[in-house]
């Protein structure tokens, strides 16, 4: 049961990172980068949230089997 939770975190993190890449190439993000030089907050939250979820999933899968 616990491994399924960590696997879901890993998959969810990968999906969030994929959505972040899609958001990075959107028209609104291009406009924001033109004026501010940085991507939108939504894009950054997708990347950060995806990275944290994927890292938690990997960490959990790696260390839950050592019991």
N, C-alpha and C positions, 0 to 999 in steps of 0.2 A: 504494500500500500504506500509506503513512504517513497519507494523508488519511483512509483507512478507519479507522485507529486513532484519529485525532482525532475523527472523526464518532461512533465508538463511545463515546469518553469523553464527548462532549456528550450523547448519548442516555442513557447510563448516569447521568450527573449529573442530568438531568431526571427520570429514573425515581426516583432516590434522593430528590430533593426532593419528588416526588409521594408517595412512601412516608412522608416526614417529615410532610407535611400530614395524611395518614391517621392516623399515629401521634399527632399533636397532638390529635386529636379522639377518642382512645380513652378508655375508662373508667379504665384505669390511669393515664393521663396526667392526666385530670381530678382523680383523687384526689391525685396528687402535687402538682399545682398548687394544690389546696385547702390542703394542709398546708404546703408549702414556698414557694409563690408562683412556682415556676419549673417548666418542663417537665422530663421525665426526661432522663437522659443519652443514652439511645438515640435519642430524638427529636432532640436537639441534634447528635449524631454524624451522623444521616441528613442534616440540613440542611447541616452544615459539609462533610461528604464530598461531597454532591451539588453544592454550590457550587464546591468546589475542582475536582471533575472536570469540571463544565460550563465553568468558566473556562479550564481547561487545554485542553479541546476547542475552545473558541472561539478561544483564543490560537493554538493549533496550526493550525486551519483558516485563520485570518486571515494568518498569516505563513508558512505552508508553500507558498503559491502564488506567493510573491514571488521565488522562485529563478530 
